[in-house]
Amino acid sequence: MSQPIIDPSKYSFLLQQKNVAIRDQFASFSPPEIEVFSSPDTAYRMRVEFRVWHEKDALNYVMFTPGSNHEHTNVTQCPMASKIIQQHMFVLLELIKPVEILRKKLFQIDFLSTSSGELLISLLYHKAIGEQWLQSAQQLQADLRAVSSDGQIVELIGRARKTKIALGRDFVIETMNVDGAPMYYQQVENSFTQPNAKVCEHMLHWALDVTRDRGGDLVELYCGNGNFSLPLARNFDNVIATEISKSSVNSAQYNIKLNQIENVKILRMSSEEFSQALQGVREFRRLKLNDVDLNSYQFSTVLVDPPRSGLDDETVKQVAQYDGIVYISCSPATLQLNLLSLCETHEIKRFAIFDQFPYTDHLEIGVFLERKKVV
């Protein structure tokens, strides 16, 4: 992965270029005016990962040239990273360098932070780690905390083959401001989380706005840690959300309790399994264990936030059964393909772009569709 060139003076121009490209790509669907949600132009990434390069006594973060396992560039600054990551990342290397048990065979460092001042650092090794490593890591954590600002929380984790040593928590708690109310999210190390907290807030505001006053019940596929499910519970009688990742389901359950939300249930099911359950093709013990009778719900709206591969054909057919569709996409190409089918029965009412990844070609898209009225 190569490091994008961060030039705040060019940010607005680059975002406008993305807007024009998306407008042209989706022109055949005749969408309404595109809503554009920008990112901070620096310090926007809450999580970053760096390979570590050893050369004699030197220890550096590096970014590899695409297609090469050896050609690399030393990272001497990282303006895209959150302020708390920037504050600690180079201090961390200097503290590790003189301690052989911390330095030897260290090949990667992952940072997971929050906008509310928490930082989780994972040190990854090509060697076994144990009690001696832990003792040195405890001193390292104390030294890092000594350079931290008041109110900041810094935790360390060590990872090696079949080994994980957490010196404290293995997660952070992010606080999002959603329509003037705080939402709290557990984000676990080595699990998927939204990388750009400010843009994620924009996405949550937008999803709340497009579903306001819809009523009925919401079903969400690919819910992750409940990122959308929890705030959208305000707009619906009930929310049923599905997710296949066990760690994400556990975080979603944790976040339901943390936010004291009573009308959301999370099911560990794939979209295919949920479709089978809705159609009565087969029974699932997980539904009974969660006291869920799908026949008792009045699903008016579906939210999907699929992986880059988009929705498979069967899931597209299932999604088309709902009057309202909120589609959050990280791949314009697969979104375009899915819309060819969905727009046979639905029409686009809102269309937004969210600049999750400034200075790159990537972005997130939000589309809200409603069933076409029969004339």
C-alpha positions in Angstrom: 0.0 0.0 0.0 1.3 3.4 -0.9 0.7 6.5 1.3 -1.6 9.1 -0.3 -0.1 12.6 -0.7 -1.8 14.8 1.8 -2.2 18.4 0.5 -5.0 20.2 2.3 -4.9 23.0 -0.3 -6.1 20.5 -3.0 -8.7 18.7 -0.9 -11.8 20.6 -2.1 -10.7 20.3 -5.7 -10.2 16.5 -5.4 -13.5 16.0 -3.7 -15.2 17.9 -6.5 -13.6 15.6 -9.0 -15.0 12.6 -7.2 -18.4 14.2 -7.2 -18.3 14.8 -11.0 -17.1 11.3 -11.6 -19.9 9.8 -9.6 -22.5 12.1 -11.2 -21.4 10.9 -14.6 -21.2 7.3 -13.6 -24.8 7.2 -12.3 -26.3 9.7 -14.7 -28.4 7.0 -16.4 -30.3 6.4 -13.2 -31.4 10.1 -13.1 -30.6 10.5 -9.4 -31.6 13.7 -7.5 -28.8 16.2 -6.7 -25.9 14.5 -5.1 -25.4 15.4 -1.4 -21.7 15.7 -0.6 -20.3 15.1 2.8 -16.6 16.1 3.2 -13.9 14.8 5.6 -11.5 16.8 7.7 -8.5 17.4 5.4 -6.0 16.1 8.0 -6.1 13.8 11.1 -9.1 11.9 9.8 -8.1 8.2 10.1 -9.0 6.6 13.4 -7.1 3.4 12.5 -3.9 2.8 10.6 -1.5 -0.1 10.2 2.2 0.1 9.4 4.8 -2.5 8.6 8.0 -2.1 10.6 11.4 -2.2 8.9 14.6 -3.1 10.7 17.9 -1.9 9.3 20.9 -2.2 11.7 19.9 -0.1 14.7 17.2 1.8 12.8 13.5 1.0 13.2 11.1 2.7 10.8 7.5 2.6 9.7 7.4 1.9 6.0 4.9 1.9 3.1 5.6 -0.7 0.3 5.5 0.2 -3.3 2.5 -1.5 -4.9 3.4 -4.9 -6.2 6.7 -5.1 -4.3 7.5 -6.9 -1.0 10.8 -5.0 -0.5 10.8 -1.7 -2.2 9.5 0.8 0.4 9.4 4.3 1.6 10.0 5.3 5.2 7.1 7.0 6.9 8.4 10.2 8.7 5.0 11.8 9.2 1.4 10.7 9.0 -1.0 13.7 8.7 -3.9 11.4 7.8 -3.8 9.7 11.2 -5.8 11.0 14.2 -4.1 13.4 16.5 -3.7 10.9 19.3 -2.0 8.4 16.9 0.4 11.1 15.6 1.1 12.1 19.2 2.3 8.6 20.1 3.4 6.7 17.0 7.0 8.0 16.7 7.5 8.2 20.5 6.6 4.5 20.5 9.4 3.6 18.0 12.0 5.4 20.1 10.9 3.6 23.3 10.9 0.2 21.5 14.4 0.6 19.8 16.6 0.1 22.9 14.6 -2.9 24.3 15.6 -6.0 22.4 12.7 -8.2 23.5 10.2 -5.6 22.3 12.2 -4.8 19.1 13.3 -8.2 17.9 11.1 -9.7 15.1 8.5 -6.9 15.4 7.0 -6.7 11.9 3.9 -4.6 12.2 2.2 -2.1 14.4 -1.6 -1.4 14.3 -3.2 1.7 15.8 -6.9 2.0 16.7 -8.1 5.3 18.1 -11.2 7.3 18.9 -12.1 10.9 18.5 -12.8 10.9 22.3 -9.2 10.2 23.2 -8.6 6.5 23.4 -5.7 4.6 21.7 -5.1 0.9 21.3 -1.7 -0.2 20.0 -1.1 -3.8 18.7 2.5 -5.0 18.3 2.7 -8.0 15.9 5.7 -10.4 16.1 7.3 -13.2 14.1 8.3 -14.9 17.3 6.8 -16.3 20.5 6.0 -13.8 23.3 5.4 -14.5 26.9 6.1 -13.3 30.5 9.4 -11.5 29.7 7.7 -9.7 26.8 4.8 -8.7 29.1 7.1 -7.2 31.7 8.8 -5.0 29.2 5.5 -4.1 27.5 4.1 -3.0 30.9 7.0 -0.5 31.2 6.5 0.6 27.6 2.8 1.3 28.3 3.7 3.3 31.4 6.2 5.3 29.4 3.6 6.0 26.7 1.1 7.1 29.2 3.6 9.5 30.6 3.6 11.4 27.3 -0.1 11.3 26.9 -2.4 14.2 27.5 -4.9 14.4 30.4 -7.9 12.2 29.8 -6.3 10.0 27.2 -6.4 6.2 27.5 -3.5 4.2 26.0 -3.5 0.4 25.9 -1.1 -2.2 24.5 -1.6 -5.6 22.9 1.0 -8.1 21.8 0.2 -10.6 19.0 2.2 -13.6 17.8 1.2 -16.9 16.2 -1.7 -18.3 18.3 -0.9 -15.8 21.0 -2.6 -12.6 22.1 -1.5 -10.7 25.3 -3.7 -7.7 26.2 -2.3 -5.5 28.9 -5.7 -4.1 29.5 -8.8 -3.8 27.3 -8.7 -5.1 23.8 -11.1 -2.5 22.6 -11.8 1.2 22.6 -15.1 3.1 23.2 -15.9 5.6 20.4 -18.4 8.4 21.1 -20.4 9.7 18.1 -22.6 12.8 18.2 -25.8 11.8 16.3 -28.5 14.4 16.0 -27.3 16.1 19.2 -27.2 12.9 21.3 -24.2 10.8 22.1 -23.9 7.2 20.8 -21.3 4.9 22.3 -19.6 2.1 20.3 -17.2 -0.7 21.4 -14.6 -1.1 18.7 -12.5 -4.3 19.1 -8.9 -4.7 18.1 -8.5 -6.6 14.8 -12.2 -6.2 13.9 -13.8 -3.9 11.2 -14.6 -0.4 12.3 -15.4 2.8 10.3 -12.0 4.4 9.7 -13.1 8.0 9.5 -15.1 9.0 12.6 -16.3 12.5 11.4 -17.5 11.1 8.1 -19.2 8.2 9.9 -21.2 10.8 11.9 -22.3 12.3 8.6 -23.4 8.9 7.4 -25.5 8.3 10.6 -27.1 11.8 10.3 -28.0 11.1 6.7 -29.4 7.6 7.3 -31.5 9.1 10.2 -32.8 11.8 7.9 -33.8 9.7 5.0 -35.7 7.2 7.2 -37.4 9.8 9.4 -41.2 9.2 9.8 -41.1 6.0 7.9 -42.4 4.0 10.9 -42.8 0.2 10.9 -39.9 -2.1 11.5 -36.4 -2.0 10.0 -34.3 -5.0 8.9 -30.5 -4.5 8.5 -28.1 -6.9 6.7 -24.4 -6.7 7.4 -24.9 -4.7 10.6 -21.3 -5.0 11.9 -21.1 -3.6 15.5 -24.5 -1.9 15.2 -23.1 1.3 13.7 -26.4 2.1 11.9 -28.8 -0.2 13.8 -28.5 1.6 17.1 -29.2 5.3 16.1 -31.9 4.2 13.5 -33.8 2.5 16.3 -35.2 6.0 17.0 -37.1 6.0 13.7 -38.6 2.5 13.9 -40.8 0.4 16.2 -38.3 -2.4 16.0 -34.9 -3.2 14.4 -33.8 -6.7 13.4 -30.2 -6.8 12.3 -28.0 -9.6 11.0 -24.3 -10.1 10.9 -22.1 -13.2 10.3 -19.0 -12.1 12.2 -19.0 -13.4 15.7 -16.8 -10.6 17.1 -19.0 -8.0 15.4 -22.2 -9.6 16.8 -20.7 -9.6 20.3 -19.8 -5.9 20.0 -23.3 -5.1 18.7 -24.8 -6.8 21.7 -22.4 -4.9 24.0 -23.3 -1.6 22.3 -27.1 -2.2 22.7 -26.6 -2.5 26.5 -24.1 0.4 26.6 -26.6 2.7 24.9 -29.6 1.3 26.8 -31.6 0.5 23.6 -34.5 -1.9 23.9 -36.0 -2.2 20.4 -33.0 -3.8 18.6 -32.2 -7.4 18.2 -29.0 -8.8 16.6 -28.9 -12.2 14.9 -25.8 -14.0 13.9 -27.0 -15.0 10.4 -25.9 -14.5 6.8 -28.1 -12.6 4.4 -28.9 -15.9 2.7 -30.0 -17.6 5.9 -32.1 -14.6 6.9 -33.8 -14.8 3.5 -34.5 -18.5 4.0 -36.0 -17.7 7.4 -38.3 -15.0 6.0 -39.5 -17.3 3.3 -40.1 -20.2 5.7 -37.7 -22.4 3.8 -36.1 -23.6 7.0 -36.3 -23.0 10.7 -33.4 -21.5 12.7 -32.8 -22.2 16.3 -31.1 -18.8 16.7 -34.4 -17.1 16.1 -36.1 -19.0 18.9 -33.2 -18.4 21.2 -33.5 -14.7 20.6 -37.3 -14.8 20.9 -37.8 -13.6 17.4 -41.0 -14.5 15.4 -40.4 -12.9 12.0 -44.1 -13.1 11.2 -44.9 -10.6 14.0 -42.8 -7.8 12.4 -44.0 -5.2 9.8 -40.8 -4.5 7.9 -41.1 -1.3 6.0 -37.4 -0.6 5.3 -34.2 -2.5 4.8 -30.6 -1.2 5.2 -27.7 -2.9 3.6 -24.0 -2.0 4.0 -22.4 -4.9 2.0 -18.7 -5.7 1.4 -17.0 -4.5 -1.7 -18.5 -7.4 -3.7 -21.9 -5.9 -3.3 -25.2 -7.9 -3.0 -25.5 -11.3 -4.6 -28.5 -12.0 -6.9 -30.6 -13.7 -4.2 -30.0 -10.9 -1.7 -31.0 -8.3 -4.3 -34.3 -10.1 -4.8 -34.9 -10.1 -1.0 -34.0 -6.4 -0.6 -36.4 -5.6 -3.4 -39.3 -6.9 -1.3 -39.2 -3.8 1.0 -40.8 -0.5 0.3 -37.8 1.5 1.4 -34.1 0.6 0.8 -31.1 2.3 2.3 -28.0 1.1 0.5 -24.6 2.1 1.8 -21.8 1.2 -0.6 -18.1 1.1 -0.6 -17.9 0.2 -4.3 -19.5 2.4 -6.9 -19.1 -0.4 -9.5 -21.0 -3.1 -7.6 -23.6 -0.5 -6.5 -24.2 0.5 -10.1 -24.7 -3.2 -11.0 -27.1 -3.8 -8.1 -29.1 -0.6 -9.0 -29.8 -2.0 -12.5 -32.0 -4.6 -10.8 -33.3 -2.5 -7.8 -34.4 0.3 -10.1 -36.8 -2.0 -11.9 -39.1 -1.8 -8.8 -37.8 1.2 -6.9 -36.7 4.8 -7.7 -33.8 6.8 -6.2 -35.0 9.5 -3.8 -31.7 10.5 -2.2 -28.1 10.1 -3.3 -25.1 11.0 -1.2 -21.3 10.6 -1.3 -19.2 10.4 1.9 -15.5 11.1 1.6 -14.2 8.4 3.9 -10.8 8.2 2.2 -9.6 11.7 1.2 -6.8 12.0 -1.4 -7.7 8.6 -2.8 -10.1 7.4 -5.5 -12.3 5.6 -2.9 -15.4 6.9 -1.2 -18.7 5.7 0.3 -22.1 6.2 -1.4 -25.5 6.3 0.3 -28.7 5.7 -1.8 -32.2 5.8 -0.5 -34.8 4.1 -2.8 -38.6 3.9 -2.5 -40.9 1.5 -4.3 -42.4 2.9 -7.5 -46.1 3.8 -7.3 -48.3 1.6 -9.4 -50.2 3.8 -11.9 
